[in-house]
Amino acid sequence: MRRTAVSAVALVVAVATAGCAEQASTGDGAGPIRVGQIVSLTGNYAPLGTENEKSVALAVEQVNAAGGVLGRPVELIVRDDKSQPDQSVLAFNDLKSRDVAAVIGSPFSNSALATIPLVDREKIPYISLTPADEQVDPVHPYVFVVPATSATYADRILQYLKAQNVTRIAVAYDGRSSYAKAGFEGTRAKAPGHGITLTASPEFQTTTTEFSAIFNQVRSSGAQALVVWATGAPGVALAKQYATAGLDLPVVFTGAQASKLWLDPVGPAAEGAVVASSIGVVGDTLPDGAQKKAIDELAGAFRAKHGYPPPQFAQDGYSGVRLLVAAIEKAGGTDPEKIRDALEGLTAITPNGTYTYSATDHAGLKADYISVNVVRGGAFVPTDWAREQLAAVAGR
């Protein structure tokens, strides 16, 4: 299948915060194409959601000045799920009533999982910005995930640890987070295939603030490394406390921590921690080529607008817009079934990497496009192993 780089100027978007209903249409006429976005702008997941919103807005601003998709403008209708699953359901119903062609979904896994039954029923394409594996295993016909799934992150981290001759790990995870639970399950299932044994698997809660008991379990387990599956506040608190816990083991975090939203509050305690991320987070280290060009289209404009590099969650939102644009163009219109079919046959380069969706794979992003980094001087720096791995895919 031919790989296509999706130009950010392929879509004209008029941002609407509410109605603008008079002329908008998802039909194949000349009116605007409506796209909904459910995003956590308040509540616990607002730090993630605000980055999603910024990058989606940036993508639509870039394309707003340069043409249209099939000659039509697009209205983006944004709804806040308040970091609550029931509010995501209400937001989806509101967007459905506004005749949207597709919905870009919440960064909060629990919100997405609560909304998917409605997506299945209403058959509206849903571009998810959260990586929970349950969204794609089993496949839901109209749900397509943008971030690498938890299982994909687990596989990449295990590849890295194997390359470092690590054979015994402890895994600490948030038992209340769908993302973290899926990450733990993926790690446990895939570890034997990499010659790695789990020696301990301490569970904590989203509300946990003190982690000495977790560290004691790790200390007595004989582990050679600790892998942490967490989102939000627990990831910050654990990292700060780990730095003074006296554990002489590498600690590995996932894409949920690949952001200044984690780096800034953790501060110097983050130094030396290993953090997996999308390829786009370390795009400035890549060789020139189509992948770096896709990353730079986001990175330069995002930094100019917001004053800092686009974090993981910004990579996801921007990539989601690009994938949806490509699907609408390929579908030749906004019929939901045709967009779904187009996504299932889509291969496209985005800041997150090259997606290849299919009827049996609605995740589309392979572990090859995940970097494994170390925090140095308050920045994510690819490990030597990751540099070698990423150079191979960036040159394709």
N, C-alpha and C positions, 0 to 999 in steps of 0.2 A: 504494500500500500504506500502511496506517495506521502511523504511527510510534508506538512505545510506549516509555515510560520504565519500566525494570525496577526495581521496588522491591527494595531490599536486604533487606526483611523477608519476602520470598517464600519463603525456604528455611530450614528448621531443620536445623542441622548438629551432630552429636555428633562431636567430633574423636577419632579413634582412631589411635594410632601403630602398632598391629599388627593384632591379630585382631578381637576382638569379633564372632566369627563365628556365634555361636549363633543369633541371630535375624535377622541382616542378610540382605537379599535385594535383587536388582535387578528382581525381578518386580513385577507390578502389584498386590501385596497391601498389607498394612499395615505391613510391616517397614521398617527403615531402608533408604535408598538409599545405596549405597556409591559414592563418587567417589575415584579415585586421584589423587595428585599426584606427579610426578617432578620433582625440583628439585635444583639444585646447592647443597648445603649445605656441602661441603668442596671443596678443590681451587681451581683458578684462577678459576672462575666463581662461587665462593661469594658474593662481594659482590653479584652480580646475584640469585642464588638466594635469599639471605636476605631481600631486599626482596620478591621474589615470595611467599615463604612468609609474611611478615608481613601482606601485603595479602590473601592468600587467607584466612589465619586471621582477619583482621579482618572480612572479608565474612561468613565463616561464623559468627563470634561475633555479629555484628549480627543475622543472621537466626535464630540459635539461640534468641533470646529472644522471638521474635515470631510463631510460627506454623509452617507447614510448606509444603512444595511438595506439592500434592495431598494434604495431610493427613499426609504422611510425613516423619519426620526423615531426616537424611543423615549418614553416617559418612565423614569425610575420612581417607584412609589415605595417609600421606606417606612417600616413599622418596627417598633421596639417591642421585643418579647420580655423585657424587664428581667432577663435571666430566670424566667419561670416557664416551665413546659406548657402550662395551661394557657399562658399568654401567647405562646407561639402558635398554639392551635387557633386561638381567637384571631391572631394576625393573619394566619393562612386563610381563614374563612372570609376575613375582610378583603384580602387581596383577590380571592376567587370572585367575590361579588363585583370587583372592579375589572373583571375580564382580562386578567393578566395572561400573557403568553407563556411566562415561566416565572419561577420564584427562585431567588438566591437565598439559601437558608442560613439559619442561626449557627454561630460558632460553638454553642453549648450543646454537647452531645445529647443530653436528656431532653432538650427542647426539640431537637431534630427527630429523635426516636418517637416522641409523642405526636409529632406532626405527620410522620410517614403513613400511618393508616389513612389519613385524609388524602394524601398525595395518591396513594393506591386507588382510592375510590373516585377521586375527581380527575385523575389522569392528566395532571398538569406537570410538565417537566420541572424537576426540583434539583437545583445545583447546590449541593450541600457543602458548607464550609467547616464541617466538623468531621473528624476521622473515624468515628465509631464503626467498627467492623460490621455490626448488626445491620447497617444500612445497605450493605452490598452482599451479605452472606446470611440468608439467600438473597439473590438479586430481586430488587423491587423494580418493576419495568420503567418507572419514570424518575427514579432516584439515581443521581450520578454524583460521586464524591470527588472533591477537589484535593484536599490534603492527603498525603500518604496515610493509609490506614494504620491503626495501632499495630496490626500484625506485620505490616511492611516495615515499620520502624523497628519492631522487635527483631526481624530478620537482619536488618542492616547493623544494628548494635551487636548482635551475636557474631556476624561476620567480622566486625572490627575486633571484638574480644578474642575470637579464635586466632586472628592474626597476631595478637599480642601474647599468645600462648596462655591465655586464661582458660582454665578448665572447671573452675568452681565459682559460682556467683550467688549472691543473695539478691532477692528482688523485693523491694518495699513498694507497696501500692495503696492507693486510695480506694477502699472498697465501696465508696458511694458514687464514684465517677464511672460512667459507662466507658469512657475512653481509657481510664487507668485499668479497669478490670479486664477489658479486652486486651490491653497491652501485656498485662501479667499472664493472661491465658495464652497469648501468642508466644510470649517468651518461654513459658513452661513447655508448650507443645513443640516449639522449634529447637530448643536448646540441645536435645540429644543428637539431632542431625548435625550439629556443629561440634559434637564431642564435649559439650558443656553440661555440668550437673548443677541443679539448684540446691543449695545447702540450707537455705532459709527463705521464707516468704512472709515476712511480717506485714500485717495489714493495719492501716490507720484510717481515719475518717477525714472528711473534708474540713471538719471543725477542729482537728487535732492541732495543737500549738506546741507541744513538748514531745521530743522524739528520742529521749535518752533510752527508753525501753526498746525502741526499734534498734538503736545502735548497739545495745547490749546483746540482742539476738544475733546481729550481724557479727559482732566481735567473737562470739563463742561458736560460730558456725563453721569456721575454717574457710570462709569465702575469700577469693582473691580480688573481688570487685563487688561494688554495690550498684545495682540498676534501680532507678527511682521512676515510678509511674505516678505522676501527680499533675494537677492543673491548679492555677491560681495560688492562693495564699499558702497552702501546705508546701508547695515547691520552694517558696521563698524561705519559710521558717526552717525547713529541713536543711537547706543549703547553708544557712547561717550557722546553725547549730553543729552541722557536720564539721565545719572548719575548726571547731574547738573541741571536738569529741575525742581526739586522740586516736582515731582509726587510720592506720597507715595503709589505706586501700584507695584506689581510684573510685570516684563516684561518677556515675553516668546518668545524665538526664535526657529527656526526649524533646521533640519539637515544641511541646507546650512551654518549654523554658527558653526557646530560641528567640528571645526578644529583649529589648531594653526594659520591658515591663517586669522582667525577672532580674536582668543584670543590674539595673539601677538600685532597687531596694536591697539586693543581696550585697552589693558593693564589693569591697576587697575579699570577702569570704568566697566569692565565686572563682577567684584566681586558681587555675589548675583544674577546675572541674571540666568534665567531658560532657558536651551537649550536642546531640544530633539535631540536624536542621534540614530544611529544604536546600537544594543547590543554590537557589536565589539569594539566600542569606549571605553566602560567601562568594557571590558572583564576581566581585572585583579581583578574585584570585584565579579566575578561569582564563584559559587561552582564548583568543579571538575566534569567533565563529557564530553560528546561528543561535546557539544557546545563550552565549554572553550578550548578543544583541537583544534578545528577548528580555533578558534581565535588565539591561541598561535602559530600555524603554520605560520601565517602571522606576528603577533606582534613581536616575538623574532627576526626573520630574518630582518624585516623592520627596527626595532630599531638599530640592529647591523650595517646595511648598511647605514642608513641615519641619525642616531643619535637622533631620536625622535619617539614617538609612531605613528602608522599609523592613520591618520585622517579619517574622514568620506569618503572622495573621494577615499582614498586608499583602504578602506574596499570594496567599490563598484567594483573597477577594479579587485581586486584579486578574489572576489566572482564571477565576470563575467567569468573569465577564468575557474574557477572550475566548473561552471555550463555547460559551453561549452564542457569541457573535458568529463564530465559525459554523456552529450548528444551524443557526437561522439562515445563514447564507447557503449552506449546503442543502438545506431543506427547500429553499426557494420560496419560503413563506413562513407563516407562524402557526400552521396547523400543529397541534400538540403531538399527534402521532408521528408526523413527519420530522419534527424536531427530535423526538425520541429516537427515531430510526437514524437520523443524521448523527446524533451523538454516538450511537452504537457502532457506527462505521467511521468514527472520527480519529484521525491522528494529527496532533497539532503541538507545536512547540510553544511553551509558556514560560514565565519566570520560574515556575516550579519544576520544569523539566518537560519531557516529551510524553504526552498522554496518548495512549492507544486503547480506547474503549472498544468493547465488543458486546454482543448479546449476552455473553456469559461473564463479562468483566466490566462492572460499572465503577471500578476504582481507577483503573487505567494507568496508574503511575507505579513504576517499578522501584525496587530498593536502590537501583543504580543511581537514582537522582537524589539520594539522601547523603548529606555530608556528615561526617563525624568530626567535631571540632573540640578544641581546648580553649578555655578562657585565658587570654593573655593580655594584660594591660587593659582590662575592661572591654575586650572585644572577642568575637568568635573567630578563631584562627583554625583553618583546616589542619588536621593531623597530617603527618607525612603519608600515612596510609590513604587518607581521604583524597589528598591531592593527586595521588597516582590513580585512584579509582575514578575521580571526577574528570580528569584530563581525558580519559578514554571515552566517556560519553559526551563530553562537551565538544569533542572533535568530530562527532558523527554528522 
